[in-house]
């Protein structure tokens, strides 16, 4: 861990986790983040729907994994700032004994780790500092916190666009899933490049000096799941994956794709 992660936080440059927190109605953000978020929304209002729809998908996916699929361990990589219905909260409502490991390398997230380090007495929630660009390290550390003889759900929710190279993304997924036992699952969502307004807003955001995010072609996102057994309904828009009434109100159409798959 950093000696003083709070002092490592730069509030002069917009930060994706804080902007996402702002769009979700959270309080862990600064004026620079709200300004950048508002500018993004002025070009592409649908980004708020994407943030909320992605969050709702996470909750549905975790409920499926902890319920129907019977998974009791979760490795949430690139978790970001805590908001409502974090992975451990959703999983432990279904299975109080569930064990969750959050992974992030961001000093801002690190400074809020205490909010994630809560668990029902029957289960366990922990946090490790690591970068998804080093999947081997993630696996080494996670082995000390999870039982690698039992299935684990790997969560990669809205984070893969921070990796510029598509081949590197595939390496990350294959390495992480390759280290998990049979019966493990992959759950993720990511944004597509099919909406020109979204592309323009993202480019302007990237130009601010913030950490860029690469939008992908739909077939690239579908390729993340190659080699695994997709759970019905397959790779679909987030709002169409086992839909339920949304806590955010009416569910709009988005350009964000998601899926859940099982390692045979």
C-alpha positions as a printed Julia matrix, in Angstrom:
264×3 Matrix{Float64}:
   0.0     0.0     0.0
   1.05    3.57   -0.51
   2.19    5.35    2.65
  -0.43    8.06    2.28
  -2.84    7.32   -0.56
  -4.98   10.36    0.2
  -2.07   12.7    -0.52
  -1.49   10.87   -3.8
  -4.91   11.93   -5.1
  -4.74   14.63   -7.79
  -7.89   16.78   -7.66
  -6.78   19.0   -10.55
  -7.42   16.36  -13.23
 -10.74   14.57  -13.75
 -10.75   10.98  -12.59
 -12.86    8.26  -14.2
 -13.84    6.55  -10.93
 -14.93    9.85   -9.4
 -16.86   10.85  -12.54
 -18.59    7.47  -12.55
 -19.42    8.02   -8.9
 -20.92   11.42   -9.81
 -23.08    9.94  -12.57
 -24.34    7.31  -10.13
 -25.34   10.01   -7.63
 -22.41    9.48   -5.26
 -20.58   12.08   -3.17
 -16.96   11.0    -3.67
 -16.04   13.47   -6.39
 -14.62   16.96   -6.88
 -15.6    20.01   -8.97
 -13.16   19.01  -11.72
 -14.91   15.63  -11.96
 -18.38   17.14  -12.01
 -17.31   19.63  -14.69
 -15.87   16.85  -16.85
 -18.93   14.7   -16.23
 -21.28   17.5   -17.21
 -19.28   18.25  -20.34
 -19.45   14.58  -21.32
 -23.2    14.52  -20.7
 -23.69   17.66  -22.79
 -22.34   15.75  -25.8
 -23.65   12.32  -24.92
 -26.47   12.29  -22.33
 -26.7     8.52  -22.64
 -23.54    8.05  -20.57
 -25.57    8.39  -17.36
 -27.86    5.6   -18.55
 -24.78    3.48  -19.34
 -23.39    4.0   -15.83
 -26.66    3.08  -14.19
 -27.47    0.18  -16.5
 -24.0    -1.27  -15.98
 -24.41   -1.05  -12.24
 -27.76   -2.8   -12.4
 -26.25   -5.54  -14.58
 -23.55   -6.11  -11.96
 -26.19   -6.67   -9.31
 -28.17   -9.11  -11.48
 -25.04  -11.0   -12.51
 -23.85  -11.39   -8.91
 -27.29  -12.55   -7.8
 -27.27  -15.15  -10.58
 -23.74  -16.29   -9.73
 -24.33  -16.54   -5.98
 -27.81  -18.02   -6.47
 -28.43  -20.22   -9.49
 -24.75  -20.88  -10.24
 -23.85  -21.51   -6.6
 -20.6   -19.48   -6.66
 -19.3   -18.48   -3.24
 -16.11  -16.62   -4.22
 -15.71  -13.43   -6.23
 -12.61  -11.71   -7.63
 -13.66   -8.17   -8.57
 -10.84   -6.59  -10.59
 -10.89   -2.81  -11.1
 -13.68   -2.36   -8.62
 -13.55    1.45   -8.47
 -15.21    3.54   -5.8
 -17.82    1.97   -3.54
 -21.39    2.99   -4.37
 -24.7     1.2    -3.89
 -24.94   -2.59   -4.21
 -21.24   -3.4    -4.25
 -20.34   -6.97   -5.17
 -19.95   -8.16   -1.57
 -23.28   -6.67   -0.52
 -25.21   -8.33   -3.33
 -23.43  -11.67   -2.99
 -23.78  -11.89    0.77
 -27.49  -11.12    0.65
 -27.83  -14.34   -1.33
 -25.05  -16.3     0.39
 -23.81  -14.74    3.66
 -20.75  -17.02    3.59
 -19.55  -15.58    0.25
 -15.93  -14.4     0.07
 -15.05  -11.37   -2.05
 -11.66   -9.98   -3.03
 -11.59   -6.51   -4.55
  -8.61   -5.54   -6.72
  -7.55   -2.03   -7.73
  -4.35   -0.01   -8.1
  -5.87    3.44   -7.68
  -4.86    5.55   -4.63
  -8.33    7.09   -4.52
  -9.95    3.67   -4.33
  -7.32    2.63   -1.82
  -8.25    5.55    0.41
 -11.87    4.32    0.41
 -10.97    0.67    0.96
 -12.35    0.74    4.49
 -15.8     1.08    2.95
 -15.25   -2.19    1.09
 -13.71   -4.04    4.01
 -17.01   -4.96    5.57
 -18.51   -8.39    5.57
 -21.17  -10.47    7.17
 -19.63  -12.58    9.95
 -20.18  -15.77    7.94
 -18.21  -14.5     4.93
 -15.15  -12.4     4.16
 -14.4    -9.24    2.18
 -10.87   -8.09    1.47
  -8.99   -5.68   -0.77
  -5.68   -6.07   -2.58
  -3.64   -3.44   -4.37
  -2.67   -4.7    -7.81
  -2.93   -3.75  -11.48
  -4.98   -5.77  -13.96
  -2.04   -5.38  -16.34
  -0.25   -7.86  -14.08
  -2.7   -10.75  -13.92
  -0.05  -13.15  -12.63
   0.43  -10.97   -9.54
  -3.32  -10.79   -8.98
  -3.51  -14.58   -9.01
  -0.54  -14.93   -6.65
  -2.07  -12.6    -4.06
  -5.61  -13.9    -4.48
  -4.44  -17.45   -3.76
  -3.83  -16.35   -0.2
  -7.4   -15.14    0.17
  -9.58  -17.48   -1.91
  -9.83  -21.26   -2.21
  -8.56  -22.07   -5.71
  -9.97  -25.58   -5.46
 -13.5   -24.13   -5.65
 -15.15  -22.02   -8.39
 -14.49  -18.28   -8.43
 -16.35  -15.56  -10.32
 -14.05  -13.08  -12.09
 -15.65   -9.64  -12.4
 -14.34   -7.12  -14.98
 -17.03   -4.47  -14.95
 -16.48   -1.52  -17.28
 -12.69   -1.49  -16.89
 -11.2    -3.18  -19.95
 -11.28   -0.01  -22.04
  -8.42    1.3   -19.89
  -6.23   -1.22  -21.71
  -5.21    0.18  -25.1
  -4.24   -3.1   -26.74
  -6.97   -5.62  -27.55
  -4.4    -8.42  -27.5
  -3.4    -7.39  -23.98
  -7.03   -7.57  -22.88
  -7.27  -11.11  -24.21
  -4.04  -11.98  -22.39
  -5.42  -10.57  -19.12
  -8.68  -12.51  -19.42
  -7.01  -15.75  -20.51
  -4.4   -15.54  -17.75
  -6.86  -14.79  -14.98
  -9.42  -17.35  -16.1
  -6.65  -19.85  -16.82
  -5.59  -19.66  -13.19
  -9.11  -20.26  -11.85
 -10.59  -23.75  -11.38
 -13.2   -25.39  -13.58
 -16.69  -24.15  -12.84
 -15.44  -20.58  -12.42
 -17.25  -17.78  -14.24
 -16.38  -14.6   -16.14
 -18.75  -11.64  -15.84
 -18.1    -8.33  -17.59
 -19.5    -5.41  -19.5
 -17.83   -2.91  -21.8
 -18.78    0.0   -24.05
 -18.98   -0.23  -27.82
 -17.99    2.31  -30.46
 -21.32    2.16  -32.32
 -22.61    5.6   -31.27
 -20.86    8.6   -32.84
 -21.93   10.98  -30.06
 -20.45    8.59  -27.52
 -17.21    8.37  -29.52
 -16.97   12.17  -29.69
 -17.64   12.63  -25.97
 -15.07    9.97  -25.09
 -12.41   11.56  -27.3
 -12.97   14.97  -25.71
 -12.75   13.38  -22.27
  -9.5    11.61  -23.21
  -8.11   14.94  -24.41
  -8.46   16.44  -20.9
  -5.44   14.46  -19.74
  -7.5    11.96  -17.79
  -6.79    8.24  -18.16
  -8.28    7.39  -21.59
 -10.88    4.74  -22.25
 -10.95    2.79  -25.51
 -14.38    1.93  -26.92
 -14.5    -1.41  -28.77
 -16.31   -2.97  -31.68
 -19.15   -5.31  -30.65
 -17.38   -8.34  -32.12
 -14.31   -7.54  -30.01
 -16.35   -7.57  -26.82
 -17.96  -10.85  -27.86
 -14.42  -12.17  -28.37
 -13.66  -11.71  -24.68
 -15.77  -14.81  -24.04
 -14.16  -17.09  -26.64
 -13.4   -20.49  -25.13
 -15.99  -20.23  -22.37
 -19.6   -21.42  -22.11
 -21.9   -18.4   -22.36
 -24.83  -18.25  -19.98
 -28.14  -17.36  -21.62
 -28.94  -14.91  -23.14
 -25.31  -14.61  -24.28
 -23.58  -11.33  -25.14
 -26.3    -8.67  -25.2
 -26.92   -5.05  -24.28
 -26.75   -4.68  -20.5
 -30.43   -3.86  -20.16
 -31.34   -7.11  -21.95
 -29.38   -9.51  -19.73
 -32.01  -11.25  -17.59
 -33.87   -7.94  -17.17
 -35.55   -6.89  -13.94
 -37.18   -3.61  -12.91
 -34.36   -1.11  -12.51
 -33.82    0.85   -9.26
 -32.95    3.8   -11.51
 -36.38    3.92  -13.16
 -37.12    3.3   -16.81
 -34.44    1.22  -18.53
 -33.23    2.9   -21.75
 -31.43    1.27  -24.65
 -27.64    1.48  -24.42
 -24.63    0.59  -26.56
 -22.96   -1.33  -23.72
 -22.57   -5.09  -24.1
 -22.3    -7.62  -21.3
 -22.21  -11.33  -20.62
 -21.58  -14.1   -18.15
 -19.72  -17.28  -19.1
 -18.56  -20.46  -17.38
 -15.18  -22.17  -17.55
 -15.88  -25.78  -18.43
